[in-house]
Amino acid sequence: MYYTYGPPNYGYRMPERQNNQEPGTITVTGSGTVIVSPSIARIQLVVSTSNISLQEAQEENARRMNQVLEVLQQTGIPREQIQTTSFSARPVYSYQDGNQTLQGYEVRNEITVITEDMDRIGEVIDRVTENGVNEVASIEFSVDNPENFYNEALSFALSDAKRKAEGLAEQLGANLNPVPLRINEQTSSPGVGPAQVFKMVATPIEPGNQSVEARLEVVYQI
């Protein structure tokens, strides 16, 4: 894991004697970024079956899903890290000349698998698709305790704002009070950046790095 500041954007507002600007102040924007490697993967897997008989479609779906659960446990994923996301059974119709004809039933069972073993995601997907899964709906990567990384990014953003304010105060020949008058948070605590989601992914899977960003508007007195 490594850290970087945001781009050197010296956004600021010079001291003004306007009604909406406090006299003797400098307002700057600070940004901070933390680069992290994902430690958790959430894999959404779907078992879908169709049959003219609803009961047979359900029985086939249950058989295949039990097979998938057994394979997941064989790969080292405990049952408590497997959650049912959704289950549905619906009739399927065809339409011709305004007439509706029942074609059968579709049963769809979706589960979410949570794993911290980033190196075996491809193997897990290969195994389950060979043993009953017919759709990998998505893969989402995240980290444990993302708020900790966001707090680090906030700290970098504050340091960035202070550095900008000190530079401006020096150019103005003014003394800067190092304690801010006001700090406005311009971002909210995220998960970890935009989640990396892949539709119908192919193995091998590389989670890559993600960024946690924070921005602050800071007002200093001079």
C-alpha positions as CSV (number, residue, x, y, z in Angstrom):
1,M,0.0,0.0,0.0
2,Y,1.3,3.5,-0.8
3,Y,0.0,7.0,-0.4
4,T,-0.2,10.0,-2.8
5,Y,-1.5,13.4,-2.5
6,G,-4.0,14.7,-5.0
7,P,-2.9,16.8,-8.0
8,P,-1.3,20.2,-7.0
9,N,-4.4,22.2,-7.6
10,Y,-3.9,25.5,-5.9
11,G,-7.5,26.4,-5.7
12,Y,-8.0,29.3,-3.3
13,R,-9.9,32.6,-2.8
14,M,-7.9,35.6,-2.0
15,P,-8.9,37.8,0.9
16,E,-11.7,40.1,-0.1
17,R,-13.7,42.8,1.6
18,Q,-17.1,41.6,0.5
19,N,-20.2,40.9,2.5
20,N,-19.9,37.1,1.9
21,Q,-16.1,37.0,2.6
22,E,-14.7,37.3,6.1
23,P,-11.9,40.0,6.3
24,G,-8.4,38.6,6.9
25,T,-9.0,35.1,5.8
26,I,-7.7,32.7,3.2
27,T,-9.9,29.8,1.9
28,V,-8.2,26.9,0.3
29,T,-9.1,23.4,-0.9
30,G,-7.0,20.4,0.2
31,S,-7.1,16.9,-1.3
32,G,-5.7,13.6,-0.2
33,T,-5.6,10.1,-1.7
34,V,-4.8,6.7,-0.3
35,I,-4.1,3.8,-2.7
36,V,-5.2,0.5,-1.3
37,S,-5.2,-3.1,-2.4
38,P,-8.6,-4.8,-2.0
39,S,-8.8,-7.5,0.6
40,I,-12.4,-8.8,0.2
41,A,-14.2,-10.1,-2.9
42,R,-17.9,-10.5,-3.1
43,I,-18.9,-12.8,-6.0
44,Q,-22.5,-13.0,-7.1
45,L,-23.4,-16.4,-8.6
46,V,-26.6,-17.5,-10.2
47,V,-28.1,-20.9,-10.7
48,S,-31.1,-20.7,-13.2
49,T,-33.2,-23.7,-14.3
50,S,-36.2,-23.9,-16.7
51,N,-38.8,-26.7,-17.1
52,I,-42.4,-27.0,-18.2
53,S,-43.1,-28.3,-14.7
54,L,-42.5,-25.9,-11.8
55,Q,-41.8,-28.7,-9.4
56,E,-39.1,-30.2,-11.7
57,A,-37.5,-26.8,-12.3
58,Q,-37.3,-26.3,-8.5
59,E,-35.9,-29.8,-7.9
60,E,-33.3,-29.3,-10.6
61,N,-32.4,-25.9,-9.2
62,A,-32.0,-27.3,-5.7
63,R,-29.9,-30.2,-6.8
64,R,-27.5,-27.9,-8.7
65,M,-27.3,-25.3,-5.9
66,N,-26.5,-28.0,-3.4
67,Q,-23.7,-29.2,-5.7
68,V,-22.4,-25.6,-5.9
69,L,-22.4,-25.2,-2.1
70,E,-20.5,-28.5,-1.8
71,V,-17.9,-27.3,-4.3
72,L,-17.5,-24.0,-2.5
73,Q,-16.8,-25.7,0.8
74,Q,-14.3,-27.9,-1.0
75,T,-12.4,-24.8,-2.1
76,G,-12.2,-23.6,1.5
77,I,-15.1,-21.1,1.7
78,P,-17.1,-21.7,4.9
79,R,-20.9,-21.8,4.8
80,E,-21.2,-18.6,6.8
81,Q,-19.5,-16.7,4.0
82,I,-22.2,-17.8,1.5
83,Q,-25.5,-15.8,1.5
84,T,-28.7,-16.2,-0.5
85,T,-29.2,-12.9,-2.3
86,S,-32.5,-13.6,-4.0
87,F,-34.7,-16.5,-5.1
88,S,-37.5,-16.4,-7.6
89,A,-39.8,-18.8,-9.5
90,R,-41.8,-17.3,-12.4
91,P,-43.9,-18.5,-15.3
92,V,-42.5,-17.9,-18.8
93,Y,-45.0,-17.0,-21.6
94,S,-44.8,-16.6,-25.3
95,Y,-47.0,-14.2,-27.2
96,Q,-48.3,-14.7,-30.8
97,D,-51.2,-12.9,-32.5
98,G,-52.2,-11.5,-29.1
99,N,-52.5,-14.9,-27.5
100,Q,-50.5,-15.8,-24.4
101,T,-49.1,-19.3,-24.1
102,L,-47.4,-20.8,-21.1
103,Q,-43.9,-22.1,-22.0
104,G,-42.8,-23.3,-18.6
105,Y,-41.2,-22.0,-15.5
106,E,-37.9,-20.4,-14.6
107,V,-36.3,-20.8,-11.2
108,R,-33.5,-18.5,-10.3
109,N,-31.4,-18.7,-7.2
110,E,-28.6,-16.1,-6.6
111,I,-26.0,-16.3,-3.8
112,T,-23.2,-14.0,-2.7
113,V,-19.8,-15.6,-1.9
114,I,-17.4,-13.6,0.3
115,T,-13.7,-14.5,0.2
116,E,-10.5,-12.9,1.3
117,D,-8.3,-15.2,-0.8
118,M,-7.7,-12.9,-3.7
119,D,-5.4,-15.5,-5.4
120,R,-8.1,-18.2,-5.7
121,I,-11.0,-16.2,-7.1
122,G,-10.4,-17.5,-10.6
123,E,-10.2,-21.1,-9.4
124,V,-13.5,-20.6,-7.4
125,I,-15.3,-19.3,-10.5
126,D,-14.0,-22.1,-12.7
127,R,-15.1,-24.8,-10.2
128,V,-18.6,-23.5,-9.7
129,T,-19.3,-22.8,-13.3
130,E,-18.3,-26.4,-14.0
131,N,-20.7,-27.6,-11.3
132,G,-24.0,-25.9,-11.7
133,V,-23.6,-22.1,-11.9
134,N,-24.6,-20.7,-15.2
135,E,-24.1,-16.9,-14.5
136,V,-21.5,-14.9,-12.7
137,A,-23.5,-11.8,-12.1
138,S,-20.7,-9.6,-10.7
139,I,-17.5,-9.4,-8.7
140,E,-17.0,-6.5,-6.3
141,F,-13.8,-5.7,-4.5
142,S,-13.5,-3.9,-1.2
143,V,-11.4,-3.7,2.0
144,D,-11.9,-4.2,5.7
145,N,-12.6,-1.0,7.7
146,P,-12.6,1.4,4.8
147,E,-13.2,4.3,7.2
148,N,-9.6,4.0,8.4
149,F,-8.3,4.6,4.9
150,Y,-10.7,7.6,4.5
151,N,-9.5,9.1,7.7
152,E,-5.9,8.9,6.4
153,A,-7.0,10.6,3.2
154,L,-8.6,13.4,5.3
155,S,-5.4,13.8,7.2
156,F,-3.5,14.2,3.9
157,A,-6.1,16.6,2.6
158,L,-5.7,18.8,5.7
159,S,-1.9,18.9,5.3
160,D,-2.4,19.8,1.7
161,A,-4.7,22.7,2.6
162,K,-2.3,24.0,5.2
163,R,0.7,23.8,2.8
164,K,-1.3,25.9,0.3
165,A,-2.4,28.4,2.9
166,E,1.2,28.9,4.2
167,G,2.4,29.5,0.6
168,L,-0.2,32.1,0.0
169,A,0.3,33.8,3.3
170,E,4.0,34.0,2.6
171,Q,3.4,35.6,-0.8
172,L,1.1,38.2,0.9
173,G,3.5,38.9,3.7
174,A,0.9,37.9,6.2
175,N,1.0,35.8,9.4
176,L,-1.1,32.7,9.2
177,N,-2.9,31.3,12.2
178,P,-2.2,27.6,11.9
179,V,-5.5,26.7,13.6
180,P,-8.3,26.7,10.9
181,L,-11.3,28.9,11.5
182,R,-13.5,26.4,9.6
183,I,-13.2,23.1,7.9
184,N,-15.8,21.9,5.4
185,E,-15.8,18.3,4.3
186,Q,-16.5,18.0,0.6
187,T,-16.6,14.2,0.4
188,S,-18.3,11.6,2.5
189,S,-16.8,8.4,3.8
190,P,-17.0,5.8,0.9
191,G,-16.5,2.1,0.6
192,V,-13.3,2.2,-1.4
193,G,-13.6,4.4,-4.4
194,P,-15.9,3.2,-7.2
195,A,-16.4,-0.5,-6.8
196,Q,-14.8,-2.5,-9.5
197,V,-17.6,-4.6,-11.0
198,F,-17.2,-7.0,-13.9
199,K,-20.1,-8.5,-15.8
200,M,-19.5,-12.1,-16.9
201,V,-15.9,-12.0,-15.9
202,A,-13.3,-14.4,-17.3
203,T,-10.6,-15.9,-15.3
204,P,-7.9,-15.1,-14.2
205,I,-9.2,-12.2,-12.0
206,E,-6.9,-9.3,-11.1
207,P,-8.5,-7.0,-8.4
208,G,-5.9,-4.2,-8.9
209,N,-5.6,-1.2,-6.7
210,Q,-8.3,1.3,-5.7
211,S,-8.2,4.8,-4.4
212,V,-9.9,6.5,-1.4
213,E,-10.1,10.2,-1.9
214,A,-11.0,13.1,0.5
215,R,-11.4,16.9,-0.1
216,L,-11.6,19.7,2.4
217,E,-12.4,23.4,2.2
218,V,-10.4,25.1,4.9
219,V,-10.6,28.7,6.1
220,Y,-7.6,30.2,7.8
221,Q,-7.2,33.6,9.5
222,I,-4.4,35.9,8.6
